[in-house]
């Protein structure tokens, strides 16, 4: 809001409060505000309802549902618990309490609460059954029970076949059960639409299915249809924005998100927008938006995560480290979930701030989490990053360790074999280097660099110039072909090696041919000048092996 007109602000605030009061008189309308993702507004509406009817358990339950959708699980649990206290016979709040327990990983406590909910309702309340089913569908993967959810919703539909929400819930459960084949889910959403063609949530869900299948054109059409049916249904604009971002149309995506904010300019919406800007790779805008939100409300731990990530991507490593430290400090004081990427970014930020040892510790934590979750491929990426940190820090032994971990998981990655070879070469482990560069060649025989460094490795293994490195050296020179001037540094080293080998064998004329080619590339080359000086003095000791490779 622009300007400092106190009277206008006061009038607007009063108008909003009056509107909230009128909306808050009706539970159904208050629930709809939650569905519109206007969580702050819904919270005010439910508080009005609770003040008016403090013994009505439904009011507490739906207040808890609003908090749950808002991501405030502690507040949701408090609302369900208060609902049970104020009306112990209300089954819904036990369903809500069970949902919290499922999300906490307390399956037995969840089952006990669901049993209590079904007992109080005698398993004859379709809404109670659907809320238990929603809990099973939306729980973390390890606690999810989709068969149970589908069974409960099937029972509920037998009791209330005209309830559109039940078909949407059943579609959600079936989609979660078989994400690769959403035809059953679409069938349920269509049933909801047959009861009410203007059910925007059913339309939205079908758009989400096509978005999940990367059919962005059809997905967009469904989101557009939802907006046409109800131009005030904010989630359709947000989902459309996220779909456009997934299809790399970031500017269009941001335009849609601004439409979402026009309908829902609450702090929670700004919070989501800030996170969205990060996903859209608009890091500067994300940082600006997050800082605005944090000035008003610093309670969202995850904003510090997104801020740190954005600052890293924006190359603001100093402030990024401050932000990631704040994130971990706040996460330790709450139920915030730490994910592998948190440790990855923590490590990268530490490395950029000159703290490589601690960076490696954090990134190893990320890799451990990924392997435990079955994402070993992602863990191999972390090992590559750690290996790179070690390599750039001149820690060739550490680099070997982590590049080996990388190639053990990802066995065809040419870059990993190349950097493993370079680290091994720096550590003078020329046999390992030779093996690594051989694998570069076998995987990508079009890359000159594999031949070049295999040649160097074999030359280094041949400390007496016996000629064991000649095959690899000749393979490199042959690969260079007509691009010899472009690759003169590699050619000089290789020709010098061949010249020394021929000299040791006593093939002076052949040796001179190689050294004259070195002279062509670099007339001031010290090894070449020394060779011809030795010839003048008629000394037949081998040249010193060229260095500085």
C-alpha positions as CSV (number, residue, x, y, z in Angstrom):
1,X,0.0,0.0,0.0
2,X,1.5,3.3,-1.1
3,X,1.2,6.6,0.7
4,X,0.9,7.6,4.4
5,X,-2.7,8.7,4.5
6,X,-3.6,7.5,8.0
7,X,-7.4,8.1,7.5
8,X,-7.5,6.0,4.3
9,X,-5.5,3.2,5.9
10,X,-7.9,3.2,8.9
11,X,-11.0,3.1,6.7
12,X,-9.5,0.3,4.6
13,X,-8.6,-1.7,7.7
14,X,-12.1,-1.2,9.2
15,X,-13.7,-2.2,6.0
16,X,-11.6,-5.4,5.9
17,X,-12.6,-6.2,9.5
18,X,-16.3,-5.7,8.7
19,X,-16.1,-7.9,5.6
20,X,-14.3,-10.5,7.6
21,X,-16.9,-10.5,10.3
22,X,-19.7,-11.0,7.7
23,X,-17.8,-13.8,6.0
24,X,-16.9,-15.3,9.4
25,X,-20.6,-15.8,10.3
26,X,-20.8,-18.7,7.9
27,X,-18.6,-21.8,8.3
28,X,-19.0,-22.9,4.6
29,X,-17.8,-19.5,3.4
30,X,-14.8,-19.6,5.9
31,X,-13.8,-23.0,4.6
32,X,-13.9,-21.6,1.0
33,X,-11.5,-18.8,2.1
34,X,-9.0,-21.5,3.1
35,X,-9.5,-23.2,-0.3
36,X,-8.7,-19.8,-1.9
37,X,-5.4,-20.0,0.1
38,X,-6.2,-16.7,1.9
39,X,-5.1,-18.2,5.2
40,X,-4.7,-15.1,7.3
41,X,-8.2,-14.0,6.3
42,X,-9.6,-17.4,7.0
43,X,-7.9,-17.4,10.4
44,X,-9.8,-14.2,11.4
45,X,-13.0,-15.7,10.1
46,X,-12.7,-18.8,12.2
47,X,-11.8,-16.9,15.3
48,X,-15.1,-14.9,14.9
49,X,-17.0,-18.2,14.6
50,X,-15.2,-19.7,17.6
51,X,-15.9,-16.6,19.7
52,X,-19.6,-16.8,18.7
53,X,-19.9,-20.5,19.3
54,X,-17.0,-21.7,21.6
55,X,-18.5,-25.2,22.1
56,X,-18.9,-25.9,18.3
57,X,-16.2,-28.5,17.6
58,X,-16.4,-28.1,13.8
59,X,-15.2,-24.5,14.1
60,X,-12.0,-25.6,15.8
61,X,-11.5,-28.5,13.3
62,X,-11.7,-26.2,10.3
63,X,-9.5,-23.6,12.0
64,X,-7.0,-26.4,12.4
65,X,-7.4,-27.4,8.7
66,X,-6.6,-23.8,7.7
67,X,-3.5,-23.8,9.8
68,X,-2.5,-27.2,8.3
69,X,-2.9,-25.9,4.8
70,X,-0.9,-22.8,5.8
71,X,2.0,-25.0,6.9
72,X,1.5,-24.2,10.6
73,X,1.3,-27.7,12.0
74,X,1.8,-26.7,15.7
75,X,-1.1,-24.3,15.5
76,X,-3.2,-26.9,13.7
77,X,-2.6,-29.4,16.4
78,X,-3.5,-26.8,19.1
79,X,-6.8,-26.1,17.3
80,X,-7.7,-29.8,17.1
81,X,-6.8,-30.3,20.7
82,X,-8.8,-27.3,21.8
83,X,-11.7,-28.6,19.8
84,X,-11.5,-32.0,21.6
85,X,-11.4,-30.2,24.9
86,X,-14.4,-28.0,24.1
87,X,-16.5,-30.7,22.6
88,X,-15.1,-34.2,23.3
89,X,-17.9,-35.9,21.3
90,X,-16.9,-34.1,18.0
91,X,-15.3,-36.8,15.8
92,X,-13.7,-34.4,13.3
93,X,-11.0,-33.1,15.7
94,X,-9.8,-36.7,16.5
95,X,-9.4,-37.1,12.7
96,X,-7.4,-33.9,12.7
97,X,-5.3,-35.0,15.7
98,X,-4.6,-38.3,13.9
99,X,-3.4,-36.4,10.8
100,X,-0.9,-34.5,12.9
101,X,0.3,-37.8,14.4
102,X,0.8,-39.3,11.0
103,X,2.9,-36.3,9.9
104,X,5.0,-36.8,13.1
105,X,5.6,-40.4,12.2
106,X,3.5,-41.6,15.2
107,X,1.4,-44.2,13.3
108,X,-0.1,-45.9,16.4
109,X,-1.2,-42.7,17.9
110,X,-2.7,-41.7,14.6
111,X,-4.6,-45.0,14.4
112,X,-5.9,-44.5,17.9
113,X,-7.3,-41.1,17.0
114,X,-8.8,-42.3,13.8
115,X,-10.5,-45.2,15.7
116,X,-11.9,-42.7,18.2
117,X,-13.2,-40.6,15.3
118,X,-14.9,-43.6,13.7
119,X,-16.3,-44.8,17.0
120,X,-17.8,-41.4,17.9
121,X,-19.4,-41.1,14.4
122,X,-20.3,-44.8,14.3
123,X,-18.5,-44.9,10.9
124,X,-21.6,-43.3,9.4
125,X,-20.4,-39.8,8.8
126,X,-19.0,-39.4,5.3
127,X,-17.1,-36.2,6.2
128,X,-15.3,-37.9,9.1
129,X,-14.3,-40.8,6.9
130,X,-13.1,-38.5,4.1
131,X,-11.0,-36.5,6.5
132,X,-9.3,-39.6,7.8
133,X,-8.7,-40.6,4.1
134,X,-7.3,-37.2,3.4
135,X,-4.8,-37.7,6.2
136,X,-3.7,-41.1,4.8
137,X,-3.3,-39.6,1.3
138,X,-1.4,-36.5,2.3
139,X,0.9,-38.1,4.9
140,X,4.7,-38.5,4.3
141,X,5.4,-41.4,2.0
142,X,6.5,-43.8,4.8
143,X,3.3,-43.3,6.7
144,X,0.9,-43.1,3.7
145,X,-1.8,-45.7,3.4
146,X,-3.5,-45.2,0.0
147,X,-5.5,-48.4,0.1
148,X,-7.0,-47.4,3.4
149,X,-7.8,-44.0,2.0
150,X,-9.5,-45.4,-1.1
151,X,-11.5,-47.9,1.0
152,X,-12.7,-45.1,3.4
153,X,-13.7,-42.8,0.5
154,X,-15.5,-45.6,-1.3
155,X,-17.5,-46.1,1.9
156,X,-18.2,-42.4,2.2
157,X,-19.5,-42.1,-1.3
158,X,-22.0,-44.9,-0.6
159,X,-23.3,-42.7,2.2
160,X,-23.3,-39.4,0.3
161,X,-23.1,-40.0,-3.5
162,X,-23.9,-36.3,-4.2
163,X,-20.9,-34.9,-2.4
164,X,-18.5,-33.5,-5.0
165,X,-15.6,-33.2,-2.5
166,X,-15.6,-37.0,-1.9
167,X,-15.0,-37.7,-5.6
168,X,-12.1,-35.2,-5.6
169,X,-10.6,-36.8,-2.5
170,X,-10.9,-40.2,-4.1
171,X,-9.3,-39.0,-7.3
172,X,-6.4,-37.6,-5.2
173,X,-5.9,-40.9,-3.5
174,X,-6.0,-42.9,-6.8
175,X,-3.6,-40.5,-8.4
176,X,-1.2,-40.8,-5.5
177,X,-1.5,-44.6,-5.8
178,X,-0.7,-44.7,-9.5
179,X,1.0,-41.4,-10.6
180,X,2.0,-42.9,-14.0
181,X,-1.7,-43.7,-14.9
182,X,-4.0,-41.0,-13.7
183,X,-7.0,-42.2,-15.8
184,X,-8.9,-43.4,-12.6
185,X,-8.3,-40.1,-10.9
186,X,-9.5,-38.2,-13.9
187,X,-12.7,-40.4,-13.9
188,X,-13.3,-39.3,-10.3
189,X,-12.8,-35.6,-11.1
190,X,-15.2,-35.9,-14.0
191,X,-17.8,-37.4,-11.6
192,X,-17.4,-34.3,-9.4
193,X,-17.8,-32.1,-12.5
194,X,-20.9,-34.0,-13.5
195,X,-22.5,-33.0,-10.2
196,X,-21.2,-29.4,-10.6
197,X,-19.6,-28.3,-13.9
198,X,-18.3,-25.3,-12.1
199,X,-16.3,-27.1,-9.6
200,X,-13.0,-25.3,-10.0
201,X,-11.0,-27.6,-7.8
202,X,-11.9,-30.6,-10.0
203,X,-10.9,-28.6,-13.1
204,X,-7.7,-27.5,-11.3
205,X,-6.8,-31.1,-10.5
206,X,-7.1,-32.2,-14.1
207,X,-4.8,-29.4,-15.1
208,X,-2.3,-30.6,-12.5
209,X,-2.4,-34.1,-13.9
210,X,-1.5,-32.9,-17.4
211,X,1.1,-30.7,-15.9
212,X,2.6,-33.7,-14.1
213,X,2.7,-35.5,-17.5
214,X,4.5,-32.4,-19.0
215,X,1.6,-31.8,-21.3
216,X,1.8,-28.1,-20.7
217,X,-0.6,-27.0,-23.5
218,X,-3.5,-29.1,-22.2
219,X,-2.6,-28.2,-18.6
220,X,-2.8,-24.5,-19.5
221,X,-6.2,-25.0,-21.0
222,X,-7.6,-26.4,-17.8
223,X,-6.1,-23.6,-15.7
224,X,-7.6,-21.1,-18.1
225,X,-11.0,-22.9,-17.8
226,X,-10.8,-22.7,-14.0
227,X,-10.1,-18.9,-14.2
228,X,-13.1,-18.5,-16.6
229,X,-15.4,-20.4,-14.3
230,X,-14.3,-18.4,-11.3
231,X,-11.9,-15.5,-11.9
232,X,-11.5,-15.0,-8.2
233,X,-10.1,-18.6,-7.6
234,X,-6.6,-17.7,-6.7
235,X,-5.0,-21.2,-6.7
236,X,-5.6,-21.5,-10.5
237,X,-3.3,-18.5,-11.1
238,X,-0.6,-19.9,-8.8
239,X,-0.7,-23.3,-10.4
240,X,-0.6,-21.8,-13.9
241,X,2.4,-19.8,-12.8
242,X,4.2,-22.9,-11.6
243,X,3.3,-24.8,-14.8
244,X,4.7,-21.9,-16.9
245,X,7.9,-21.9,-14.9
246,X,8.2,-25.7,-15.4
247,X,8.0,-25.0,-19.1
248,X,10.7,-22.4,-18.8
249,X,8.3,-19.5,-19.5
250,X,9.5,-17.5,-16.5
251,X,8.3,-14.1,-17.5
252,X,4.8,-15.4,-18.2
253,X,4.9,-17.3,-15.0
254,X,5.6,-14.2,-12.9
255,X,2.8,-12.4,-14.6
256,X,0.4,-15.1,-13.5
257,X,1.7,-15.1,-10.0
258,X,1.1,-11.4,-9.8
259,X,-2.5,-12.1,-10.7
260,X,-2.5,-14.5,-7.8
261,X,-1.2,-11.8,-5.5
262,X,-3.8,-9.4,-6.7
263,X,-6.4,-11.7,-5.3
264,X,-4.4,-12.9,-2.3
265,X,-1.9,-10.3,-1.2
266,X,-1.6,-11.8,2.3
267,X,1.8,-12.3,3.9
268,X,1.6,-16.1,3.3
269,X,1.0,-15.4,-0.4
270,X,4.1,-13.1,-0.5
271,X,6.0,-15.9,1.2
272,X,5.0,-18.3,-1.5
273,X,5.8,-15.8,-4.2
274,X,9.3,-15.3,-2.8
275,X,9.9,-19.0,-3.0
276,X,8.5,-19.1,-6.5
277,X,10.9,-16.4,-7.7
278,X,13.7,-18.6,-6.5
279,X,12.3,-21.5,-8.5
280,X,12.0,-19.2,-11.5
281,X,15.7,-18.3,-11.1
282,X,14.9,-14.7,-10.5
283,X,17.3,-14.6,-7.6
284,X,17.6,-10.8,-7.2
285,X,13.9,-10.5,-7.1
286,X,13.6,-13.4,-4.7
287,X,16.1,-11.9,-2.3
288,X,14.2,-8.5,-2.4
289,X,10.8,-10.2,-1.8
290,X,12.1,-12.4,1.0
291,X,13.6,-9.5,2.8
292,X,10.3,-7.6,2.6
293,X,8.5,-10.5,4.1
294,X,11.0,-11.1,6.9
295,X,10.7,-7.4,7.9
296,X,7.1,-8.1,8.8
297,X,7.2,-11.8,9.9
298,X,10.4,-13.8,10.5
299,X,8.6,-16.9,11.7
300,X,8.9,-18.9,8.4
301,X,12.1,-20.8,8.9
302,X,12.1,-21.9,5.2
303,X,12.4,-18.4,4.0
304,X,16.0,-18.3,5.3
305,X,16.7,-21.4,3.3
306,X,15.4,-19.8,0.1
307,X,17.3,-16.6,0.9
308,X,20.5,-18.5,1.4
309,X,20.1,-20.5,-1.8
310,X,19.3,-17.3,-3.8
311,X,22.2,-15.4,-2.4
312,X,24.5,-18.3,-3.4
313,X,23.2,-18.3,-6.9
314,X,23.6,-14.5,-6.9
315,X,27.2,-14.9,-5.9
316,X,26.6,-13.1,-2.6
317,X,28.5,-15.7,-0.6
318,X,29.1,-13.7,2.5
319,X,25.4,-13.0,3.2
320,X,24.5,-16.4,1.9
321,X,26.5,-18.0,4.7
322,X,24.9,-15.7,7.3
323,X,21.4,-16.7,6.0
324,X,22.1,-20.5,5.9
325,X,23.5,-20.3,9.5
326,X,20.3,-18.6,10.5
327,X,18.2,-21.2,8.8
328,X,20.0,-24.1,10.6
329,X,19.8,-22.2,14.0
330,X,16.0,-21.6,13.6
331,X,15.5,-25.2,12.2
332,X,17.1,-26.6,15.4
333,X,14.5,-24.8,17.5
334,X,11.5,-25.9,15.5
335,X,10.1,-28.9,13.6
336,X,11.6,-27.7,10.3
337,X,12.7,-30.5,8.1
338,X,16.3,-30.5,7.0
339,X,16.8,-31.8,3.4
340,X,20.0,-32.8,1.6
341,X,20.2,-29.7,-0.4
342,X,20.5,-27.6,2.8
343,X,23.8,-29.3,3.6
344,X,24.8,-29.0,0.0
345,X,24.3,-25.3,-0.1
346,X,25.8,-24.9,3.3
347,X,28.9,-26.7,2.1
348,X,29.1,-24.6,-1.1
349,X,28.8,-21.4,0.9
350,X,31.4,-22.5,3.4
351,X,33.8,-23.3,0.5
352,X,33.2,-19.9,-1.1
353,X,34.0,-18.3,2.2
354,X,37.4,-20.2,2.4
355,X,36.2,-22.9,4.9
356,X,36.8,-26.0,2.7
357,X,37.3,-28.5,5.6
358,X,33.9,-27.7,7.1
359,X,32.4,-27.5,3.7
360,X,33.4,-31.1,3.0
361,X,31.8,-32.2,6.3
362,X,28.5,-30.6,5.4
363,X,28.4,-31.9,1.9
364,X,29.2,-35.4,3.1
365,X,26.1,-35.1,5.3
366,X,24.1,-34.3,2.2
367,X,25.5,-37.3,0.4
368,X,24.7,-39.6,3.3
369,X,21.1,-38.4,3.4
370,X,20.7,-38.9,-0.4
371,X,22.1,-42.4,-0.2
372,X,19.9,-43.3,2.7
373,X,16.9,-42.1,0.7
374,X,17.9,-44.2,-2.4
375,X,19.1,-41.2,-4.4
376,X,22.6,-42.4,-5.0
377,X,22.8,-40.7,-8.3
378,X,22.3,-37.3,-6.6
379,X,24.9,-38.3,-4.0
380,X,27.4,-38.9,-6.8
381,X,26.9,-35.3,-7.8
382,X,27.8,-34.2,-4.3
383,X,30.9,-36.3,-4.4
384,X,31.9,-34.6,-7.6
385,X,31.4,-31.2,-6.0
386,X,33.5,-32.3,-3.0
387,X,36.2,-33.6,-5.3
388,X,36.2,-30.3,-7.2
389,X,36.6,-28.4,-3.9
390,X,39.6,-30.6,-3.0
391,X,41.1,-30.4,-6.5
392,X,40.9,-26.6,-6.6
393,X,42.3,-26.5,-3.1
394,X,45.4,-28.5,-4.3
395,X,44.3,-31.5,-2.2
396,X,44.9,-34.1,-4.8
397,X,44.5,-37.0,-2.3
398,X,41.1,-35.8,-1.2
399,X,40.1,-35.2,-4.8
400,X,41.0,-38.8,-5.7
401,X,38.9,-40.1,-2.8
402,X,35.7,-38.3,-3.9
403,X,36.1,-38.7,-7.6
404,X,36.5,-42.4,-7.0
405,X,33.2,-42.4,-5.0
406,X,31.7,-40.5,-7.9
407,X,32.7,-43.0,-10.6
408,X,31.7,-46.0,-8.5
409,X,28.2,-44.7,-8.7
410,X,28.1,-43.0,-12.1
411,X,30.3,-45.2,-14.2
412,X,30.1,-43.4,-17.6
413,X,30.6,-39.8,-16.6
414,X,33.6,-38.6,-18.7
415,X,34.2,-35.4,-16.6
416,X,34.6,-37.5,-13.5
417,X,37.1,-39.8,-15.0
418,X,39.0,-36.8,-16.4
419,X,39.2,-35.0,-13.0
420,X,40.1,-38.3,-11.3
421,X,42.9,-38.6,-13.8
422,X,44.1,-35.0,-13.2
423,X,44.0,-35.5,-9.4
424,X,45.9,-38.8,-9.7
425,X,48.4,-37.1,-12.0
426,X,49.0,-34.3,-9.6
427,X,49.6,-36.9,-6.8
428,X,52.1,-38.6,-9.2
429,X,49.9,-41.8,-9.2
430,X,50.4,-42.2,-12.9
431,X,49.0,-45.7,-13.2
432,X,45.7,-44.5,-11.8
433,X,45.8,-41.5,-14.1
434,X,46.5,-43.7,-17.1
435,X,43.5,-45.9,-16.2
436,X,41.2,-42.9,-15.7
437,X,42.2,-41.2,-19.0
438,X,41.8,-44.6,-20.8
439,X,38.2,-44.6,-19.6
440,X,37.8,-41.0,-20.9
441,X,38.9,-42.3,-24.3
442,X,36.7,-45.4,-24.2
443,X,33.6,-43.4,-23.4
444,X,34.4,-40.4,-25.6
445,X,37.0,-41.2,-28.3
446,X,36.2,-37.9,-29.9
447,X,37.8,-35.9,-27.1
448,X,41.4,-34.9,-27.7
449,X,42.0,-34.2,-24.0
450,X,41.7,-37.9,-23.1
451,X,44.5,-38.8,-25.5
452,X,46.6,-35.8,-24.4
453,X,46.6,-36.7,-20.7
454,X,46.9,-40.4,-21.3
455,X,50.0,-39.6,-23.3
456,X,51.3,-37.4,-20.4
457,X,50.6,-40.2,-17.9
458,X,52.4,-42.9,-19.9
459,X,55.3,-40.5,-20.5
460,X,55.6,-40.0,-16.8
461,X,55.5,-43.7,-16.1
462,X,58.5,-44.0,-18.5
463,X,61.1,-42.4,-16.4
464,X,64.0,-44.0,-18.4
465,X,62.6,-43.1,-21.8
466,X,62.4,-46.8,-22.7
467,X,59.6,-46.0,-25.1
468,X,56.6,-47.5,-23.2
469,X,54.8,-44.2,-23.6
470,X,55.2,-44.1,-27.4
471,X,51.9,-45.7,-28.4
472,X,49.8,-43.3,-26.3
473,X,52.0,-40.3,-27.4
474,X,51.6,-41.2,-31.1
475,X,47.8,-41.7,-30.6
476,X,47.6,-38.2,-29.3
477,X,49.7,-36.7,-32.2
478,X,47.6,-38.6,-34.7
479,X,44.4,-37.3,-33.0
480,X,45.8,-33.7,-33.2
481,X,46.2,-34.1,-36.9
482,X,46.2,-30.8,-38.7
483,X,45.4,-28.8,-35.5
484,X,49.0,-29.0,-34.3
485,X,49.6,-25.3,-34.1
486,X,46.4,-24.9,-32.1
487,X,47.6,-27.6,-29.7
488,X,51.3,-26.6,-29.7
489,X,51.8,-27.0,-25.9
490,X,50.7,-30.6,-26.0
491,X,52.7,-31.2,-29.2
492,X,55.9,-29.8,-27.7
493,X,55.7,-32.1,-24.7
494,X,54.9,-35.1,-26.8
495,X,57.6,-34.4,-29.4
496,X,60.2,-33.8,-26.7
497,X,59.4,-37.2,-25.2
498,X,59.7,-39.0,-28.6
499,X,63.0,-37.1,-29.3
500,X,64.4,-38.3,-25.9
501,X,63.3,-41.9,-26.6
502,X,65.0,-41.9,-30.0
503,X,68.1,-40.4,-28.5
504,X,68.4,-43.1,-25.8
505,X,68.0,-45.7,-28.6
506,X,70.9,-44.1,-30.4
507,X,68.6,-42.9,-33.3
508,X,70.2,-39.5,-33.4
509,X,68.8,-38.4,-36.8
510,X,65.2,-39.5,-35.9
511,X,65.7,-37.7,-32.6
512,X,66.7,-34.5,-34.4
513,X,63.5,-34.7,-36.5
514,X,61.4,-34.6,-33.4
515,X,63.4,-31.8,-31.8
516,X,63.3,-29.7,-34.9
517,X,59.6,-30.0,-34.8
518,X,59.8,-28.7,-31.2
519,X,61.9,-25.8,-32.5
520,X,59.2,-25.0,-35.1
521,X,56.6,-24.6,-32.4
522,X,58.9,-22.9,-29.8
523,X,62.3,-21.6,-31.0
524,X,63.3,-20.7,-27.5
525,X,62.4,-24.0,-25.9
526,X,65.1,-24.8,-23.3
527,X,65.0,-28.6,-23.7
528,X,65.4,-28.3,-27.4
529,X,68.3,-25.8,-27.1
530,X,69.9,-28.1,-24.6
531,X,69.6,-31.1,-26.9
532,X,71.3,-29.4,-29.8
533,X,74.0,-28.1,-27.5
534,X,74.7,-31.7,-26.3
535,X,74.9,-32.8,-29.9
536,X,77.6,-30.2,-30.5
537,X,79.5,-31.5,-27.5
538,X,78.9,-35.1,-28.7
539,X,77.6,-36.2,-25.3
540,X,75.3,-39.1,-25.3
541,X,73.5,-38.8,-22.0
542,X,69.7,-38.7,-22.1
543,X,68.0,-35.4,-22.0
544,X,66.3,-34.4,-18.7
545,X,62.6,-35.4,-18.9
546,X,60.5,-32.4,-19.9
547,X,58.5,-30.9,-17.0
548,X,55.8,-28.3,-16.5
549,X,53.1,-30.6,-18.0
